[in-house]
Amino acid sequence: MQLLPPLPGELTRTYEYKRSEGWFGQHHQQVRSQLYYLLNGKLCRFMALGDPTVLRLEATYQFGPGQAQAKYRLLWEGSRARAAYSGQASGLGLEGQCDVLSTALEAEQAAQAQAKLKAEKAQ
């Protein structure tokens, strides 16, 4: 995995996976980007970008049928995480995005961002 440079104000460390192991690695031609976000050393988000058909099929296989939110959007709610698939217009076609978010770490990230904003306003 390769550590990516942080964006301004970013609380997470982002790593990109570029190897050929695992399902996404074996399908790297269709899934061009796999990003892992860590907050305080814990995985809080996974995101894959690529072929919308491949990502939708894999998300449905992993999480079940999901709840349709629109023609190109599915959601899954779990007790500790939530997942979303979306297909978005990109160039002349669609690009798929699959996100998996830890709800506990997402809340921690929101609390840290709020504390940082409060500290900045106090200065």
N, C-alpha and C positions, 0 to 999 in steps of 0.2 A: 504494500500500500504506500501511496505517496502523499505526504502532508502537503496540503495546498496553503498558499499564503492567506492569512486572515483578512477579512474585509473590515473596514473601519467599524468599530462598535460591536463586532461579532464576539459572542460569548463562547461559541463552540469552536472546536478544532475539527477541521474537515479533511478527510482522507479520501483519495480516489483509488479505487481498486482497478488494476490494469493487468491482472494475470488471467490465465486460462483455466483455472480450477473452478469447480462448482458450476451450477446451472448457468448463472449469468456469465461466467467466464467462457463457458463453452459456446455461448450465444453472443459473444462480443461483437459479431458483425451486425446483429440486429439490436443489441442493447449497448449503445456506444458509451454510456457513462453510468458508473455506479459510485455513489457518494455515501460515506459514512460520517455522521456528525457525532462528536463526543463532547459531553459537558461534564467537567470534573472527572474525566477518565471513564465515564459511563456512556454507553451508546444511547443516544436520545432520538436519532432519526436515521433512516436509510432512504435513499432516493435513487431510482433507476430511470434513465431516459433512453428512449429509442423507439423502435418499431411499435406502433400502437397495438397492432394485432397480437404480436408476441407478448407484450407486457400485459395486456388485458387477459389473455389466456392463462398466463402464469399466475397473475393475481387471483383470478377466479379459481384456479386449481389449488392455490395455497390457502385462500380465505373463504371459499364458497361463493355463492351467487352474488352476495352483496346487495346493497340498496341503491337502486338507480336514482340519481339526482338529476340527470339530464341525459341526452343521447350519448354523450361521450364522458360520463362521470359516474363512478361507482364508489360507495363508501362502506366501510366495515367498522363497527364499534366493538371493541373488546373491553374487558375489565382493566387491563393494564396498557393497552395500546389501541391505536386506531390506524386504519389504512385507507388510502384513497388512490383511485386510478382516474386519470383524466387524459383525454386526447385533445390536443390543441392544434389549431391551424399553424403550419410552419412551411413557408415557401409555397410549393405547389401541392402539399399534402398535409398529413397529420403527424404530430409527434406525440408519443405516449409518455406519460410520467406516472410512476408508481411511488408513493410515499408511505412509509410506515413510521409513526410517531409514538414514542413512549409518553403516556399521559402524565405520569409522575414526574419525569424529567422535563417535560414541556412546562409543567406548573413551576418547577424549580427555576427553569430558564426565565420564565415570565417574572418571577419574584426577583431574580437577580437583575434583570433589565430594569424593573421598576425601582429597585434600590439604587442602581447606578444613575438613573434619570433624576431621582430625588436628590442624590448627592451632588450631581452637576448643577441642579437648580439652586442648591444651598450655597454654592460658591459665589 
